Each structure stands twice: as C-alpha cells, then as structure tokens.
Amino acid sequence: MSKLRIVFMGTPDFAAVILKAVAAWEGGEVVAVYTQPDRPAGRGKKLRASAAKELALELGLPVHQPRNFRDDADVQTLADLRPDVLVVAAYGLILPQRVLDIPVMGPYNVHGSLLPQYRGAAPIQRAVMNGDAISGVTIMKMEAGLDSGPILLQQAVSIEPDDTAGTLFDTLAEHGAKLMVGALGMIAEGRAAFVPQNEALATHAAKIAADEEYVDWSMDAKSVHNIIRGLTPAPGAKSVLHMEGRDPVMLRIEPGEPVEKATDAAPGTLVGMDGDALLVACGSGAYRITHLRPAGKSTMSATDFRNGRLRGLPEPWGRLLGKNA
C-alpha cells in the first residue's frame, strides 16, 4: 500500500502536537504544512512564526502561509500537491468548499470537544469557563458547516478541578494526536465508519470577546475560579484595581482558590490578606489570589504586591472592577 499524501493545516501549540504525531506515522507522508501568517508578538511586536511552522521547519517540511483561500492561485497550489487527505487542527481559517473538495480521501479535523457540543473557535476555554467535568476530542470529516461533519472517532477526558485551559489544551492535544493517527490508519485501510452529529445537541463555543477577559466579581466564588482558569494562560483573566488617591492598576489574575468566607463588602473589594493571598469579595463567598501580574511587570506573589503597591493604604485596599468601570 502506498503512503497517504497528507497536507497538514494548523497553527498553535495544539496543532504542533498533532503535526508531530502525523509526521511520524509510517503510513503517510506530510507533503506540506499550511499555517497562519507570522504575527507581531511580544513587547517589540516582532513577527513570530506559529508553533506549527517552527516544527515544520525543524522537520524539513514545506510551509505555506496564505492569508485565506480567496485567491485562485492559492487553491491551485494546494491542488497541485495532490493530497489524499487534509489533516486540520486549530488552523484558524474557515476553509471554502473548493478547498475541502481537493483531497481525494477527504478533509479531517481534530476538534477539542465532544461534538456536537462546543462547535466553534474556543471549545476548550469554554468548557473550563463553564465548570464542566468532562471534555474530549473528536476526529470528524469536514464539510461546509461549522464543525458539523460526521464523526469518525471520539475520546472523553476528565477536567480536573484545577485544570486551566492551558493544561486541558495539552491533555487534549496528546489524545488528539493518537486519535488522528488511528483515524488515518482506518482511512487508509478503507474501514472508516462515520456517525452523523445530532443537531439537537449542538452548542456553540464562540471566540473569547475582549470584554469577557475581565472578571465579573459579582458571580459566586466558584464561578469566578472557573472563569479565571478558563482564561489561563491566554488571553488571561484581567481586572482593574481602583484605590483611593492612587492611579488604577491593570492586573492579570492567576488562578487561586474560591473559599466560602462571607464578607459584607461589595463584589470586587480587596478586603485584606488571607494568609499568603489577597482576599477578594465575590457575589457569594470570596476568592484567594496568590499570584497576579501588574501591567508591564512580571508575575508576583500576593505578598509582594501588597508590600509594593498597597503599602500605606488602609483596609479594604480598593476594588477590582472591569475595564470601563
């Protein structure tokens, strides 16, 4: 049996884990890697290659970075590669039908949820933000609809109470890599059987909007914890500390601990220290912040922040609010 000609499409670390496994699979040959164009990143805003591109270059694989597939020339370039399959993982582009029609044996996507739940751009973050106990990964055959194609393989994965979106990304990427290699074997041998998705059970996982990055302290403490860990490490959970007589401080809040402590303070009030943590009043209960990062600074402990930024202020020290409060 000749090796499958594979074109891989993906961008972030999640995709790189899948690419590494697919490239090592003896039943196929990755003939090209498609990834998002290099983007400005960091304080210097220098162009940075995606994780998938960096790995592709290490492996000596050809890399293509079209902005989209509206240009006929980009579609023709892909067609000229004569792929048997497309393997897509967190690519970041919606593929038009004329691209999906190119691979002889079909396009396949590695999606970070148990479809039809959490179709869309942010399934892993949304699952953590919603406090779910179970997530998973799905291998599906792609079609024009958003993550609506028939399912080939699925695997459920537990979400631990202190998992962040980042740790769940890592877990699902490893499972997704193994599942994708298994799926390719089934496709190559002609024994792939697909199950249509149940549209009645479909839910959507929209991209995280800018205003969602700010913690709503009026929620109960457990929900606050879910939001913070679901936004970690990216884009990060944010809040603005307003203090009497001092300039507001933009903060990135690292995952801490929800507690049952009752306070009479308004939600978001920085009521004082609780051991080594800053204690913040929530709509119900309170939240212990052990680490945080002021804008332009490195992550620091709550104790260091108190000693540096809150020195001389009476308790309660101020109130954490949204960007436009």
C-alpha distance (Angstrom), angle and dihedral (degrees) to the residues before:
residue distance angle dihedral
M1 . . .
S2 3.79 . .
K3 3.79 118.4 .
L4 3.78 119.3 -95.5
R5 3.79 113.9 -106.8
I6 3.80 104.1 -129.7
V7 3.78 130.0 -167.1
F8 3.80 110.7 -165.4
M9 3.80 122.5 -153.0
G10 3.81 121.0 -170.1
T11 3.78 144.0 112.6
P12 3.86 123.4 -165.0
D13 3.81 133.5 52.9
F14 3.81 90.2 -80.4
A15 3.81 89.0 60.4
A16 3.80 93.3 45.7
V17 3.80 91.2 58.3
I18 3.82 89.8 53.1
L19 3.82 91.9 45.7
K20 3.79 92.5 52.4
A21 3.80 91.8 54.8
V22 3.81 94.7 43.3
A23 3.81 92.1 48.5
A24 3.81 90.0 52.3
W25 3.82 93.4 50.1
E26 3.79 108.7 111.5
G27 3.79 93.7 -149.6
G28 3.78 94.7 66.8
E29 3.78 147.2 37.6
V30 3.80 122.5 -138.4
V31 3.80 102.0 -139.2
A32 3.81 95.9 -179.9
V33 3.80 143.4 -2.2
Y34 3.80 122.1 -138.3
T35 3.79 118.0 -160.9
Q36 3.80 140.7 157.8
P37 3.83 118.3 -77.0
D38 3.82 115.5 -92.1
R39 3.82 110.6 -82.8
P40 3.82 133.3 -152.9
A41 3.80 110.2 -100.5
G42 3.79 140.8 170.0
R43 3.78 128.7 22.3
G44 3.79 92.6 -55.8
K45 3.82 91.8 50.1
K46 3.79 90.8 -136.1
L47 3.78 117.5 166.2
R48 3.79 111.2 -92.7
A49 3.78 127.2 -164.5
S50 3.78 119.6 -129.7
A51 3.79 120.8 -104.8
A52 3.81 89.4 -111.0
K53 3.82 91.8 53.2
E54 3.79 92.8 48.7
L55 3.80 91.0 52.0
A56 3.81 92.6 44.6
L57 3.80 90.8 54.3
E58 3.82 90.3 48.4
L59 3.80 88.9 52.8
G60 3.79 92.4 46.4
L61 3.80 93.8 -116.7
P62 3.83 123.0 151.0
V63 3.82 112.3 -106.0
H64 3.81 127.9 -150.0
Q65 3.82 123.3 -171.9
P66 3.82 111.3 -176.5
R67 3.81 115.6 170.2
N68 3.79 88.2 -134.2
F69 3.78 139.0 -32.3
R70 3.80 98.5 -99.2
D71 3.80 90.8 107.4
D72 3.79 113.2 84.0
A73 3.80 89.5 -143.8
D74 3.81 92.0 61.4
V75 3.80 91.3 50.3
Q76 3.80 90.8 48.6
T77 3.81 91.6 49.7
L78 3.79 89.3 56.2
A79 3.80 92.4 45.6
D80 3.81 90.5 51.2
L81 3.83 88.8 60.5
R82 3.84 87.7 66.4
P83 3.80 95.1 -144.7
D84 3.77 120.0 -166.2
V85 3.82 89.5 -159.1
L86 3.77 140.3 8.1
V87 3.81 115.0 -141.0
V88 3.79 110.0 -159.7
A89 3.81 125.4 -171.8
A90 3.81 122.7 166.6
Y91 3.80 92.0 -31.8
G92 3.81 95.3 157.8
L93 3.81 96.5 -138.5
I94 3.79 129.0 96.0
L95 3.79 106.0 -126.9
P96 3.82 116.7 -137.1
Q97 3.79 120.1 -130.3
R98 3.79 93.0 -105.3
V99 3.81 88.6 61.2
L100 3.81 93.6 45.3
D101 3.82 88.6 52.7
I102 3.82 94.2 57.4
P103 3.84 103.5 78.6
V104 3.79 112.1 80.2
M105 3.81 94.0 -141.3
G106 3.78 97.6 33.3
P107 3.81 144.3 -98.5
Y108 3.81 118.4 -76.2
N109 3.78 130.5 -165.1
V110 3.81 132.2 -155.9
H111 3.81 104.8 -145.8
G112 3.81 125.0 -171.5
S113 3.79 99.3 -132.1
L114 3.77 142.2 55.2
L115 3.78 96.8 -93.6
P116 2.96 136.4 -110.4
Q117 3.81 82.0 39.8
Y118 3.80 116.2 80.9
R119 3.76 102.6 9.8
G120 3.78 110.9 179.7
A121 3.79 143.9 45.5
A122 3.82 104.4 -38.5
P123 3.82 110.1 35.0
I124 3.80 96.3 140.9
Q125 3.79 96.1 47.0
R126 3.80 92.6 45.1
A127 3.80 92.9 51.1
V128 3.81 91.3 54.6
M129 3.81 93.7 41.5
N130 3.80 89.6 52.9
G131 3.79 92.2 51.5
D132 3.81 94.9 -117.8
A133 3.79 118.5 173.4
I134 3.82 95.2 -154.2
S135 3.79 132.9 47.1
G136 3.77 131.1 155.5
V137 3.76 148.2 168.7
T138 3.80 130.9 -94.3
I139 3.81 133.2 -159.9
M140 3.80 107.8 -153.5
K141 3.78 137.3 170.4
M142 3.78 108.0 -114.1
E143 3.77 124.9 -121.3
A144 3.80 135.6 165.8
G145 3.83 95.1 -80.6
L146 3.81 122.0 84.0
D147 3.83 106.4 -87.2
S148 3.79 88.8 -35.6
G149 3.80 101.5 124.7
P150 3.81 125.4 119.0
I151 3.80 117.9 -77.4
L152 3.80 123.5 -116.0
L153 3.83 102.5 173.9
Q154 3.81 138.0 1.5
Q155 3.79 136.6 -177.7
A156 3.80 126.6 -170.3
V157 3.82 120.8 -139.7
S158 3.81 129.3 -168.9
I159 3.80 118.6 -119.2
E160 3.79 107.5 -140.0
P161 3.85 118.3 -140.5
D162 3.81 92.9 -108.4
D163 3.79 98.4 37.3
T164 3.78 114.5 127.1
A165 3.77 125.8 -154.2
G166 3.81 85.7 -100.5
T167 3.79 96.3 55.4
L168 3.80 91.2 43.9
F169 3.83 90.0 49.7
D170 3.80 88.6 55.6
T171 3.81 93.5 47.6
L172 3.79 94.6 47.2
A173 3.79 92.6 45.2
E174 3.81 91.3 56.9
H175 3.80 92.1 47.5
G176 3.79 91.2 43.3
A177 3.80 91.8 52.7
K178 3.81 92.4 54.3
L179 3.78 91.9 43.7
M180 3.82 92.8 50.0
V181 3.80 92.6 51.3
G182 3.80 88.9 50.2
A183 3.78 90.5 48.9
L184 3.80 92.3 51.3
G185 3.79 89.4 53.8
M186 3.80 90.6 52.4
I187 3.82 91.4 47.6
A188 3.81 92.8 48.3
E189 3.80 91.5 50.3
G190 3.80 94.1 46.5
R191 3.81 94.7 -118.9
A192 3.82 99.9 112.3
A193 3.81 112.0 131.0
F194 3.79 119.1 -169.8
V195 3.80 130.9 -152.8
P196 3.83 119.7 -155.1
Q197 3.80 116.2 -122.6
N198 3.79 119.1 -109.1
E199 3.80 103.2 -117.0
A200 3.80 91.3 -162.4
L201 3.82 89.5 66.6
A202 3.81 97.1 46.2
T203 3.81 119.3 126.0
H204 3.80 129.9 178.7
A205 3.81 129.5 -124.0
A206 3.79 105.1 -162.4
K207 3.79 122.8 -162.7
I208 3.81 112.1 -87.6
A209 3.80 108.1 -92.8
A210 3.81 119.9 -139.1
D211 3.80 93.8 -112.2
E212 3.81 90.8 52.9
E213 3.81 89.9 64.6
Y214 3.83 89.7 74.1
V215 3.80 116.7 85.1
D216 3.79 116.4 -118.6
W217 3.80 101.4 -143.7
S218 3.82 91.7 -171.6
M219 3.82 88.0 78.6
D220 3.79 120.3 89.8
A221 3.80 115.1 -84.9
K222 3.81 95.2 -106.0
S223 3.80 91.5 53.1
V224 3.80 89.6 48.3
H225 3.80 88.5 53.7
N226 3.80 91.5 50.8
I227 3.80 91.8 51.1
I228 3.81 93.2 48.7
R229 3.79 95.3 48.4
G230 3.81 91.0 43.3
L231 3.81 89.6 56.7
T232 3.82 93.1 47.1
P233 3.00 125.8 135.5
A234 3.79 94.8 1.9
P235 2.94 136.9 58.6
G236 3.82 84.4 -2.7
A237 3.81 130.6 -136.2
K238 3.79 110.4 -89.5
S239 3.79 137.5 -164.8
V240 3.81 135.6 166.2
L241 3.80 118.1 -129.8
H242 3.81 113.4 -144.4
M243 3.82 115.1 -163.4
E244 3.78 131.7 -178.5
G245 3.80 110.3 -96.3
R246 3.82 95.4 -3.2
D247 3.79 136.2 93.8
P248 3.81 116.5 -95.3
V249 3.80 115.4 -99.2
M250 3.80 122.2 -142.8
L251 3.79 108.9 -139.3
R252 3.76 136.8 -170.8
I253 3.79 108.7 -146.4
E254 3.79 118.4 -144.2
P255 3.83 119.9 -151.6
G256 3.79 111.5 -78.9
E257 3.78 131.7 157.8
P258 3.81 134.7 -67.5
V259 3.80 114.1 -136.3
E260 3.79 134.9 -171.0
K261 3.79 94.2 -125.5
A262 3.78 112.5 135.0
T263 3.80 120.0 -139.8
D264 3.78 132.0 -178.5
A265 3.81 90.7 -143.5
A266 3.79 124.3 109.7
P267 3.83 114.9 -96.5
G268 3.80 111.3 -82.2
T269 3.80 94.6 28.2
L270 3.79 113.3 142.6
V271 3.78 95.0 -137.6
G272 3.82 100.0 178.4
M273 3.79 142.6 -81.2
D274 3.79 124.8 -38.0
G275 3.78 102.8 -166.6
D276 3.80 105.9 -60.7
A277 3.81 93.7 -13.3
L278 3.77 138.3 83.7
L279 3.81 108.0 -120.9
V280 3.80 116.6 -138.9
A281 3.79 123.7 -170.0
C282 3.81 115.1 -124.7
G283 3.77 132.5 -169.5
S284 3.79 85.3 -92.6
G285 3.80 122.0 10.2
A286 3.78 123.3 -12.9
Y287 3.79 139.9 -89.9
R288 3.79 128.3 -125.3
I289 3.81 112.6 -144.6
T290 3.79 111.1 -163.5
H291 3.82 98.1 169.2
L292 3.78 134.5 23.9
R293 3.78 140.0 160.0
P294 3.81 124.2 -133.0
A295 3.81 113.8 -146.3
G296 3.78 110.8 -81.7
K297 3.81 93.2 11.9
S298 3.78 137.7 93.4
T299 3.78 123.3 -99.1
M300 3.81 110.5 -81.6
S301 3.77 138.9 -177.2
A302 3.78 121.1 -95.4
T303 3.81 88.9 -115.2
D304 3.80 92.6 55.2
F305 3.80 90.8 47.4
R306 3.81 91.3 51.1
N307 3.79 92.3 48.6
G308 3.79 93.0 47.4
R309 3.80 109.2 33.3
L310 3.81 103.8 21.7
R311 3.78 101.1 43.1
G312 3.79 111.9 131.1
L313 3.79 95.8 16.6
P314 3.83 120.2 118.4
E315 3.79 118.8 -126.4
P316 2.95 128.5 -67.5
W317 3.80 86.8 53.0
G318 3.77 100.0 -161.0
R319 3.76 143.4 -67.3
L320 3.78 133.6 -76.4
L321 3.78 111.9 -135.7
G322 3.79 141.6 162.9
K323 3.78 125.8 -80.9
N324 3.81 97.3 -91.3
A325 3.82 99.6 35.7
